[in-house]
Amino acid sequence: MEKKLSNILKTLKKKKKKVVLCHGVFDLVHLGHIEHFKSAKSYGDYLIVSLTLDKFIRKGPGRPLFNEQQRLEYLRQIKIIDYVILSKSESSIDVINLIKPNFYVKGPDYKESYKDKTKKISLEKKVVKKNGGEIKFTNDATFSSSNILNTSNLVFNDKQRNFINTLKKKFTYTQIEKNFKKFKNLKILIIGELIIDKYCFGNVIGKSGKEPHLVLKENLVEHYLGGSAAIARHLSTFVNNIKIISPFGDEKFYRSLINKNFDTNIKTSFFKPYSEFQTITKTRFVDKNSNYKLFGSYILPDKTDLKIEKKVLKIIKKNKIKADMTLVCDYGHNFISEKIANEIRKKNKFIFLNAQINASNIGFHTINKYNDVNSIIINENEIRQELRDNVSDIRVLGKTLVKNKKINNLIITRGSEGALLINKDCKIFSCPGFALRSIDKVGAGDAMLSIASLGLKLKLDPELVLFISSLAAAISVESIGNKEHVTYQKLDRTLEYMLK
C-alpha cells in the first residue's frame, strides 16, 4: 500500500471517520459515474476509488480507450473523490483487504449477483464482510460507457461499426452465447506440429566491434506453446474433449511446460519421428523495449522414419473415428506426408485445414495434398502463392480455389483488411479486422482457426463465424507470442461489451 494512503487511513480510523470504496474501470467517465460517486460518498466521510489495470480489462478491441495513468489522473481531478489508487489484481479483493472500507459501493446493475459471470461480486461481498464492512448498491440511473464508445468513432471506424450494427439486427448477445454453449460436447482431434516458441528478450547494446551484427544483452527467456499446442489451448475452455497428435522429443523441460499449460481435457498422442528428433523450437531474439524481433533461430526436423510413419497412420485412423471434427495444422515441417494426408481425408466427418507458409517452407509448401476437405483457412499471401497469381482480385482467386479443391468453406485472412469467407456456392461474406492494438501477430491465424472451426461445424451464420473468430485473433495479438490463449470467458466478455 502507498505510504501516504496508509497514513491517511490511520488518521481516519483514529477520528472514527467512515471510509467508502468504489472500484471499476472508469474508462469513459460520464454523468452516471458522477452520480455514483456522489451516492457512494453519502455513506461515509472519505471516498477512495480503485482502478482496474489495463492488462485486466476485457471489454473488446481498443479498450481501455484511456490507459491506467490517464484514468488515474482524470479521477484525481474530481473533487468528490478523496483518493485514487490502482488495483494490482484482476478484482478488487486485494484492495478491499488493504483498505478495509466501512462501505464498499457498487452500482445498481450489480445487485443481482447471480448474473455476474465472473463471480467476483460474491467473493467481494465475503471479503468486505470479513473485514467488518458492508456492501451497498446505489439506485442512480445507469449509462453504459461501452454503449457510448460503441456508437461513437472513438473506438471503431465506420466499417467496423456498420458491421457490428448489422450483426446486432440478426443476433442478440444471448443468442450468440447459447451457440457458444453448444460447442462443449464436440470431440476435437488436432493433427499437426507442436512448436515451442522461445523468446529471448534483451537490450540492443550496439554493433559488434569486430563483426557486422547487432549485440543483444539478454535479460529474460520465456517459452510458449505454439503450433498445434496453441490451438489445443485456445479450444480448451470451449470444448470438453481434445486429442492432439504431434511429433515430440524427449526434452523434460518441454514436457513440464506442457503439463503446466494443458488443461486435463487435452489428451496427447506424441511420437518421435526418428531417434535423434528434437522438438521443433523457434527462437526469436526480441528488443524488450519495442518488442521488435531482431532475428530468429529454428530447430527444424527431417522426414519421419517410414516405420514410425506406419505407427502414426494407425494412431490417426483410430482417433479420427472418435472425433466429431479434425483440425489439421500443417506448418510444413516434414510431419504430414502424402500418406498421412490421405489417411486424414479418408471417411472423415469434418476436416478444417490450416497449411501455413513460413520462412522454412516458402516455395515448397502447398495444399495440393488436401482435396475435398470441408474448410480451409489461408492468408492472402498464401493463396496468391498457391495459385501463382499476385495480380488478380483476391475474391476471384478465392472462388477459383473453392472450385478447384471442392471446399465447402474457405476463409481468407487479410490482416488489417479483415477476412473473407467463401462458401461452396461461391457466395462471399466479409468481416472487417478488429485487432486495434497489436503486440505480436504470431499465432493469430491459429486463434482464428480454432474458433472458426467450431462455428462452421455447427453451421452458424457465416458472418457470425467471421466475427467471433476475428475477435479471437484480435485477443491473440494483444499478447506476446502464444503467451496467452483465447478463453471462453475472454471472448464471451468481449462480445457482451461490444454488442451493447
C-alpha positions as CSV (number, residue, x, y, z in Angstrom):
1,M,0.0,0.0,0.0
2,E,1.2,3.5,-0.7
3,K,2.7,5.0,2.4
4,K,0.7,8.2,2.0
5,L,-2.6,6.3,1.9
6,S,-1.6,4.1,4.8
7,N,-1.0,7.2,7.0
8,I,-4.4,8.7,5.8
9,L,-6.2,5.6,6.8
10,K,-4.6,5.5,10.3
11,T,-5.7,9.1,10.8
12,L,-9.2,8.5,9.6
13,K,-9.5,5.4,11.9
14,K,-8.4,7.5,14.9
15,K,-11.0,10.1,14.1
16,K,-13.6,7.4,13.6
17,K,-14.3,8.5,10.1
18,K,-16.2,6.2,7.7
19,V,-14.2,5.1,4.6
20,V,-16.0,4.3,1.3
21,L,-14.5,2.3,-1.6
22,C,-15.6,2.2,-5.2
23,H,-13.9,0.0,-7.8
24,G,-14.1,-0.2,-11.6
25,V,-12.6,0.6,-15.0
26,F,-14.0,4.1,-15.4
27,D,-12.7,4.3,-18.9
28,L,-15.1,7.0,-20.2
29,V,-16.3,8.9,-17.2
30,H,-19.9,10.2,-17.7
31,L,-22.8,11.6,-15.7
32,G,-23.7,8.1,-14.4
33,H,-20.3,7.8,-12.8
34,I,-20.5,11.2,-11.2
35,E,-23.9,10.4,-9.6
36,H,-22.5,7.0,-8.5
37,F,-19.6,8.7,-6.7
38,K,-21.9,11.2,-5.1
39,S,-24.2,8.5,-3.8
40,A,-21.2,6.5,-2.6
41,K,-19.8,9.5,-0.7
42,S,-23.1,9.9,1.1
43,Y,-22.4,6.7,3.0
44,G,-19.3,8.0,4.7
45,D,-16.6,10.6,5.1
46,Y,-13.8,9.6,2.8
47,L,-14.2,8.2,-0.7
48,I,-11.4,6.1,-2.3
49,V,-11.7,4.9,-5.9
50,S,-9.6,1.9,-7.1
51,L,-9.0,1.4,-10.8
52,T,-8.5,-1.8,-12.8
53,L,-5.2,-2.1,-14.5
54,D,-5.1,-2.1,-18.3
55,K,-3.9,-5.7,-18.6
56,F,-7.0,-7.0,-16.7
57,I,-9.6,-5.2,-18.9
58,R,-11.6,-7.5,-21.3
59,K,-14.1,-5.2,-22.9
60,G,-13.1,-5.7,-26.5
61,P,-10.6,-4.4,-29.0
62,G,-9.4,-0.8,-28.4
63,R,-10.3,-1.0,-24.7
64,P,-9.5,0.7,-22.5
65,L,-9.7,3.9,-24.5
66,F,-7.6,5.7,-21.9
67,N,-4.7,3.9,-20.2
68,E,-4.5,3.4,-16.4
69,Q,-2.4,6.5,-15.8
70,Q,-4.7,8.7,-17.8
71,R,-7.8,7.3,-16.0
72,L,-6.0,7.8,-12.7
73,E,-5.2,11.4,-13.4
74,Y,-8.7,12.2,-14.6
75,L,-10.4,10.8,-11.5
76,R,-8.0,12.8,-9.3
77,Q,-9.5,15.9,-10.7
78,I,-13.0,15.0,-9.5
79,K,-13.4,16.9,-6.2
80,I,-15.8,14.5,-4.6
81,I,-13.2,11.7,-4.8
82,D,-10.6,11.9,-2.0
83,Y,-8.1,9.4,-3.2
84,V,-7.5,7.2,-6.3
85,I,-5.4,4.0,-6.3
86,L,-4.6,1.4,-8.9
87,S,-5.6,-2.2,-8.1
88,K,-2.8,-4.6,-8.7
89,S,-5.0,-7.6,-9.2
90,E,-7.8,-8.6,-11.5
91,S,-10.6,-8.0,-8.9
92,S,-10.9,-5.5,-6.0
93,I,-10.3,-8.2,-3.4
94,D,-6.7,-7.2,-2.6
95,V,-7.7,-3.5,-2.4
96,I,-10.6,-4.4,0.0
97,N,-8.2,-6.4,2.2
98,L,-5.7,-3.4,2.3
99,I,-8.2,-0.6,2.8
100,K,-10.8,-2.5,4.9
101,P,-13.6,0.0,3.9
102,N,-16.6,0.6,6.1
103,F,-18.7,0.6,2.9
104,Y,-17.9,-1.0,-0.5
105,V,-20.3,0.6,-3.1
106,K,-21.4,-0.8,-6.4
107,G,-23.9,0.4,-9.0
108,P,-27.5,-0.9,-9.3
109,D,-26.6,-3.3,-12.2
110,Y,-24.6,-5.4,-9.7
111,K,-27.5,-6.0,-7.3
112,E,-28.4,-9.4,-8.8
113,S,-25.0,-11.1,-8.2
114,Y,-26.2,-14.3,-9.8
115,K,-25.9,-12.5,-13.2
116,D,-22.2,-11.9,-12.6
117,K,-20.4,-14.4,-14.7
118,T,-17.1,-13.6,-13.2
119,K,-18.4,-14.4,-9.7
120,K,-16.3,-11.5,-8.4
121,I,-19.2,-9.7,-6.6
122,S,-20.0,-12.8,-4.5
123,L,-16.3,-13.0,-3.5
124,E,-16.1,-9.3,-2.9
125,K,-19.1,-9.4,-0.6
126,K,-17.5,-12.1,1.6
127,V,-14.2,-10.2,1.8
128,V,-15.9,-6.9,2.7
129,K,-17.9,-8.7,5.4
130,K,-14.8,-10.4,6.7
131,N,-13.1,-7.0,7.1
132,G,-16.0,-5.6,9.1
133,G,-17.5,-3.7,6.2
134,E,-20.8,-3.6,4.4
135,I,-21.6,-3.7,0.7
136,K,-24.1,-1.1,-0.7
137,F,-25.7,-0.7,-4.1
138,T,-26.7,2.7,-5.4
139,N,-30.0,3.4,-7.2
140,D,-28.7,6.0,-9.7
141,A,-29.6,6.0,-13.3
142,T,-27.1,3.9,-15.3
143,F,-25.3,4.8,-18.5
144,S,-23.2,2.4,-20.4
145,S,-19.6,3.6,-21.3
146,S,-19.4,0.6,-23.7
147,N,-22.6,1.7,-25.5
148,I,-21.3,5.3,-25.8
149,L,-18.0,4.1,-27.2
150,N,-19.5,1.5,-29.5
151,T,-21.8,4.1,-31.1
152,S,-19.1,6.8,-31.5
153,N,-15.9,7.0,-33.6
154,L,-13.7,6.7,-30.5
155,V,-13.0,3.0,-30.8
156,F,-14.5,1.6,-34.1
157,N,-14.3,3.1,-37.6
158,D,-17.4,3.3,-39.8
159,K,-16.8,-0.1,-41.4
160,Q,-16.4,-1.9,-38.1
161,R,-19.4,-0.1,-36.5
162,N,-21.7,-0.8,-39.5
163,F,-20.7,-4.5,-39.4
164,I,-21.5,-4.7,-35.7
165,N,-24.8,-2.9,-36.1
166,T,-25.8,-5.2,-39.0
167,L,-24.9,-8.3,-36.8
168,K,-26.9,-6.9,-33.9
169,K,-30.0,-6.8,-36.1
170,K,-29.6,-10.5,-36.7
171,F,-28.4,-11.8,-33.3
172,T,-28.7,-10.8,-29.7
173,Y,-25.8,-11.4,-27.3
174,T,-27.9,-14.1,-25.6
175,Q,-28.4,-16.0,-28.8
176,I,-24.7,-16.0,-29.5
177,E,-23.9,-17.1,-26.0
178,K,-26.3,-20.0,-26.4
179,N,-24.4,-21.1,-29.5
180,F,-21.1,-21.0,-27.6
181,K,-22.5,-23.4,-25.0
182,K,-23.2,-25.9,-27.9
183,F,-19.5,-26.2,-28.5
184,K,-18.9,-28.0,-25.3
185,N,-19.8,-31.5,-26.4
186,L,-17.7,-31.5,-29.6
187,K,-14.8,-34.0,-29.7
188,I,-11.9,-32.4,-31.4
189,L,-8.9,-34.2,-33.0
190,I,-5.9,-31.9,-33.7
191,I,-3.2,-33.2,-36.1
192,G,-0.1,-31.1,-36.6
193,E,3.3,-30.0,-35.4
194,L,3.6,-28.8,-31.8
195,I,6.1,-25.9,-31.7
196,I,7.9,-24.4,-28.8
197,D,8.2,-20.6,-29.2
198,K,11.3,-19.4,-27.4
199,Y,11.5,-15.6,-26.8
200,C,14.8,-14.1,-25.7
201,F,14.2,-10.5,-24.5
202,G,17.0,-8.0,-24.1
203,N,18.5,-4.7,-24.9
204,V,20.4,-4.0,-28.1
205,I,23.7,-2.6,-26.9
206,G,25.1,-1.9,-30.3
207,K,27.1,-3.3,-33.2
208,S,29.7,-5.9,-32.6
209,G,33.2,-4.3,-32.6
210,K,34.7,-6.7,-35.0
211,E,31.8,-8.2,-37.0
212,P,28.8,-6.7,-38.8
213,H,26.0,-7.8,-36.5
214,L,24.0,-6.4,-33.5
215,V,24.7,-7.5,-30.0
216,L,21.8,-8.2,-27.6
217,K,22.2,-8.1,-23.8
218,E,19.8,-10.9,-22.8
219,N,17.6,-10.2,-19.8
220,L,14.8,-12.7,-20.0
221,V,13.9,-16.0,-21.7
222,E,10.3,-17.3,-22.0
223,H,8.9,-20.4,-23.6
224,Y,5.4,-20.6,-25.0
225,L,3.4,-23.5,-26.6
226,G,2.8,-22.8,-30.3
227,G,1.6,-24.6,-33.3
228,S,-0.9,-27.4,-32.6
229,A,-0.4,-26.9,-28.9
230,A,-1.6,-23.3,-29.1
231,I,-4.7,-24.4,-31.0
232,A,-5.4,-27.0,-28.3
233,R,-5.1,-24.3,-25.6
234,H,-7.4,-21.9,-27.5
235,L,-10.1,-24.7,-27.7
236,S,-9.7,-26.0,-24.1
237,T,-12.3,-23.8,-22.4
238,F,-14.8,-24.2,-25.3
239,V,-14.9,-28.0,-25.6
240,N,-14.6,-30.9,-23.2
241,N,-12.7,-33.3,-25.3
242,I,-9.5,-32.6,-27.2
243,K,-6.9,-35.0,-28.6
244,I,-3.6,-33.9,-30.2
245,I,-1.3,-36.0,-32.4
246,S,2.1,-34.4,-32.9
247,P,5.8,-35.1,-33.1
248,F,7.6,-34.5,-29.8
249,G,11.1,-35.1,-28.4
250,D,12.5,-36.2,-25.1
251,E,13.1,-32.8,-23.5
252,K,12.0,-32.9,-19.9
253,F,11.6,-29.1,-19.7
254,Y,9.2,-29.1,-22.6
255,R,7.2,-31.9,-21.1
256,S,6.9,-29.9,-17.9
257,L,5.8,-26.9,-19.9
258,I,3.0,-29.0,-21.5
259,N,1.9,-30.4,-18.1
260,K,1.8,-26.8,-16.7
261,N,-0.2,-25.3,-19.6
262,F,-2.5,-28.1,-20.8
263,D,-5.9,-28.5,-19.1
264,T,-7.0,-32.0,-18.2
265,N,-9.4,-32.2,-21.2
266,I,-6.4,-32.1,-23.6
267,K,-5.1,-35.6,-24.2
268,T,-1.9,-36.2,-26.2
269,S,-0.5,-38.8,-28.5
270,F,3.1,-37.9,-29.1
271,F,5.8,-39.7,-31.1
272,K,9.4,-39.3,-32.1
273,P,9.7,-39.3,-35.9
274,Y,13.3,-40.6,-35.6
275,S,15.7,-41.4,-32.8
276,E,17.6,-38.0,-32.8
277,F,14.4,-35.9,-33.2
278,Q,14.3,-32.7,-31.2
279,T,11.0,-30.9,-30.6
280,I,10.5,-28.0,-33.1
281,T,11.8,-24.9,-31.4
282,K,11.6,-21.4,-32.9
283,T,13.8,-18.9,-31.0
284,R,13.2,-15.2,-31.5
285,F,15.5,-12.5,-30.2
286,V,13.5,-9.5,-29.2
287,D,14.3,-6.0,-28.2
288,K,12.4,-5.8,-24.9
289,N,11.6,-2.0,-25.2
290,S,9.9,-2.2,-28.6
291,N,9.0,-5.9,-28.8
292,Y,10.8,-5.7,-32.2
293,K,12.0,-9.1,-33.4
294,L,15.7,-8.8,-34.4
295,F,16.2,-12.3,-35.9
296,G,15.2,-16.0,-35.4
297,S,16.9,-19.3,-35.0
298,Y,14.9,-22.5,-35.6
299,I,15.4,-26.2,-34.7
300,L,13.6,-28.0,-37.5
301,P,13.1,-31.7,-38.2
302,D,14.0,-34.1,-41.0
303,K,11.5,-36.5,-42.6
304,T,9.7,-39.1,-40.4
305,D,11.1,-42.6,-40.4
306,L,8.9,-44.9,-42.5
307,K,8.4,-47.4,-39.7
308,I,7.3,-44.6,-37.4
309,E,5.0,-43.2,-40.1
310,K,3.1,-46.6,-40.2
311,K,2.5,-46.3,-36.4
312,V,1.3,-42.7,-36.9
313,L,-1.1,-43.8,-39.6
314,K,-2.6,-46.3,-37.2
315,I,-2.9,-43.7,-34.4
316,I,-4.7,-41.3,-36.8
317,K,-7.1,-44.0,-38.1
318,K,-8.0,-45.0,-34.6
319,N,-8.6,-41.5,-33.3
320,K,-10.4,-39.9,-36.2
321,I,-13.3,-42.3,-35.8
322,K,-14.0,-41.0,-32.3
323,A,-13.8,-37.3,-33.3
324,D,-16.6,-35.0,-34.5
325,M,-14.1,-32.9,-36.4
326,T,-10.4,-32.9,-37.3
327,L,-8.2,-29.8,-37.3
328,V,-5.1,-30.2,-39.4
329,C,-2.4,-27.6,-38.8
330,D,0.3,-28.3,-41.4
331,Y,3.2,-26.0,-40.8
332,G,5.3,-27.7,-43.5
333,H,7.9,-29.2,-41.1
334,N,8.0,-32.8,-42.6
335,F,5.3,-34.3,-40.4
336,I,2.2,-34.6,-42.7
337,S,3.3,-36.6,-45.7
338,E,1.1,-37.6,-48.7
339,K,0.2,-40.9,-46.9
340,I,-0.7,-39.2,-43.7
341,A,-2.8,-36.5,-45.5
342,N,-4.6,-39.3,-47.4
343,E,-5.4,-41.2,-44.2
344,I,-6.7,-38.0,-42.6
345,R,-9.1,-37.4,-45.5
346,K,-10.4,-41.0,-45.7
347,K,-14.0,-41.2,-44.4
348,N,-13.5,-38.2,-42.2
349,K,-16.6,-36.3,-40.9
350,F,-15.3,-32.8,-40.9
351,I,-11.8,-31.5,-41.7
352,F,-10.6,-27.9,-41.1
353,L,-7.2,-27.2,-42.6
354,N,-4.5,-24.5,-41.9
355,A,-1.5,-25.0,-44.1
356,Q,0.9,-22.2,-43.3
357,I,3.8,-20.8,-45.3
358,N,6.8,-19.7,-43.2
359,A,10.5,-19.0,-43.6
360,S,11.4,-22.7,-43.8
361,N,8.9,-23.9,-46.4
362,I,8.2,-20.9,-48.7
363,G,8.2,-22.1,-52.3
364,F,7.8,-25.7,-51.3
365,H,4.6,-25.9,-49.2
366,T,1.3,-26.5,-50.9
367,I,-2.3,-27.6,-50.1
368,N,-2.4,-29.9,-53.2
369,K,-2.5,-33.0,-51.0
370,Y,-5.7,-31.7,-49.4
371,N,-8.5,-32.2,-51.8
372,D,-12.2,-32.4,-50.6
373,V,-11.6,-31.0,-47.1
374,N,-14.5,-29.2,-45.6
375,S,-12.9,-26.0,-44.7
376,I,-9.6,-24.2,-45.2
377,I,-8.1,-21.0,-43.6
378,I,-5.4,-19.3,-45.5
379,N,-4.0,-15.8,-45.7
380,E,-3.9,-13.6,-48.8
381,N,-0.2,-14.1,-49.5
382,E,-0.5,-17.9,-49.2
383,I,-3.4,-18.1,-51.6
384,R,-1.6,-15.9,-54.1
385,Q,1.5,-18.2,-53.9
386,E,-0.7,-21.3,-54.1
387,L,-2.3,-20.1,-57.4
388,R,0.9,-18.2,-58.6
389,D,-1.1,-15.0,-59.0
390,N,0.0,-11.7,-57.5
391,V,-2.4,-9.5,-59.6
392,S,-6.0,-10.8,-59.6
393,D,-8.6,-9.7,-57.2
394,I,-8.5,-11.9,-54.0
395,R,-12.2,-12.7,-54.3
396,V,-11.7,-14.1,-57.8
397,L,-8.7,-16.2,-56.5
398,G,-10.8,-17.4,-53.6
399,K,-13.6,-18.6,-55.9
400,T,-11.1,-20.4,-58.0
401,L,-9.6,-22.3,-55.1
402,V,-13.1,-23.2,-53.8
403,K,-14.0,-24.8,-57.2
404,N,-10.6,-26.4,-57.8
405,K,-10.4,-28.0,-54.3
406,K,-14.1,-28.6,-53.8
407,I,-14.1,-26.7,-50.5
408,N,-17.2,-26.1,-48.5
409,N,-15.9,-23.0,-46.7
410,L,-12.7,-21.0,-47.5
411,I,-11.6,-18.3,-45.0
412,I,-9.1,-15.8,-46.3
413,T,-7.4,-13.6,-43.7
414,R,-6.2,-10.2,-44.8
415,G,-4.6,-8.6,-41.8
416,S,-5.9,-5.2,-41.0
417,E,-8.3,-5.6,-44.0
418,G,-10.2,-8.3,-42.1
419,A,-11.3,-11.6,-43.5
420,L,-13.4,-13.2,-46.3
421,L,-15.5,-16.4,-46.2
422,I,-16.4,-18.0,-49.5
423,N,-18.8,-21.0,-49.3
424,K,-19.2,-23.9,-51.8
425,D,-21.7,-21.8,-53.8
426,C,-19.0,-19.1,-54.2
427,K,-21.0,-16.7,-52.1
428,I,-18.7,-14.2,-50.4
429,F,-19.1,-12.9,-46.8
430,S,-16.7,-10.3,-45.3
431,C,-15.8,-9.0,-41.9
432,P,-13.5,-6.1,-41.1
433,G,-10.4,-6.6,-38.9
434,F,-10.8,-5.8,-35.2
435,A,-7.2,-6.0,-34.0
436,L,-6.8,-2.4,-32.8
437,R,-3.8,-3.0,-30.5
438,S,-1.3,-5.5,-32.0
439,I,1.7,-6.5,-29.9
440,D,2.6,-9.7,-31.8
441,K,0.9,-11.4,-34.8
442,V,2.4,-14.8,-34.1
443,G,-0.4,-17.3,-33.6
444,A,-3.3,-15.0,-34.8
445,G,-4.2,-17.5,-37.6
446,D,-4.3,-20.4,-35.1
447,A,-6.6,-18.5,-32.8
448,M,-8.9,-17.7,-35.7
449,L,-8.8,-21.3,-37.0
450,S,-9.8,-22.6,-33.5
451,I,-13.0,-20.6,-33.1
452,A,-14.0,-20.5,-36.8
453,S,-13.8,-24.3,-36.9
454,L,-16.3,-24.6,-34.1
455,G,-18.7,-22.2,-35.7
456,L,-18.6,-23.8,-39.1
457,K,-19.0,-27.3,-37.6
458,L,-22.3,-26.2,-36.0
459,K,-23.3,-24.4,-39.3
460,L,-23.5,-20.9,-37.7
461,D,-24.2,-17.9,-39.8
462,P,-21.0,-17.2,-41.9
463,E,-20.8,-13.5,-40.8
464,L,-21.1,-14.6,-37.2
465,V,-18.4,-17.1,-37.7
466,L,-16.1,-14.5,-39.2
467,F,-16.9,-12.1,-36.4
468,I,-16.2,-14.4,-33.4
469,S,-13.1,-15.8,-35.0
470,S,-11.8,-12.3,-35.9
471,L,-12.3,-11.3,-32.2
472,A,-10.3,-14.4,-31.2
473,A,-7.5,-13.3,-33.4
474,A,-7.7,-9.8,-32.0
475,I,-7.4,-11.1,-28.5
476,S,-4.5,-13.3,-29.5
477,V,-2.4,-10.4,-30.9
478,E,-2.7,-8.4,-27.7
479,S,0.0,-10.5,-26.0
480,I,3.5,-11.5,-27.0
481,G,3.8,-14.8,-28.9
482,N,1.4,-17.5,-27.6
483,K,1.9,-16.5,-24.0
484,E,-1.9,-16.1,-23.5
485,H,-4.6,-18.1,-25.1
486,V,-8.2,-17.2,-26.1
487,T,-10.7,-18.4,-23.4
488,Y,-14.4,-18.7,-23.3
489,Q,-14.6,-16.1,-20.7
490,K,-12.4,-13.6,-22.6
491,L,-14.4,-14.0,-25.9
492,D,-17.8,-14.1,-24.2
493,R,-17.0,-10.9,-22.2
494,T,-15.7,-9.1,-25.3
495,L,-18.9,-9.9,-27.2
496,E,-21.1,-8.8,-24.3
497,Y,-19.5,-5.4,-24.2
498,M,-19.2,-4.9,-28.0
499,L,-22.8,-5.7,-28.6
500,K,-24.1,-3.2,-26.0
